[in-house]
Amino acid sequence: MAMGSFRFLTAGESHGKGLTMVVEGVPAGLPLGEDDIA
């Protein structure tokens, strides 16, 4: 994976409210909330 790139993996309900998201490539300790991703 190139430096500065992010990888998003999602799983859950395609048309429901349940969704799981894994974001790879985020520096450790970086505060990251839902509003930063949406």
N, C-alpha and C positions, 0 to 999 in steps of 0.2 A: 504494500500500500504506500503510495507516494506521501511525502510529508505535506501536511496541511489539508489532506483529504479526509473525509468522513465516510463511514459506511453505516447504513441504516438497515436494520433487520426488524421486520414486524411480524406479529402473530396475533391471532384473536378472531373476533367476530367480524366478518366482512361488512355486515349491515347493522351491527349492534353497537352498544356502548363500550364493550370490553375490547381493549387493544393493549398489546405489550410492544414496547419498542426498545431495541438495544442500539445504542449509538457507539460505534468504535472510532477511535482516533481523537477522542476528547482528552486533553491534558489532565492528568491527575490533579485533584484539588480545585478544578475550575467550577465555580458555582454555575449550575445549569438547571433552569426550571422549565416548566411546561410552556410558558410564554416565549422562551427563547427558541423553541422548536416549532411551535405552531405557526 
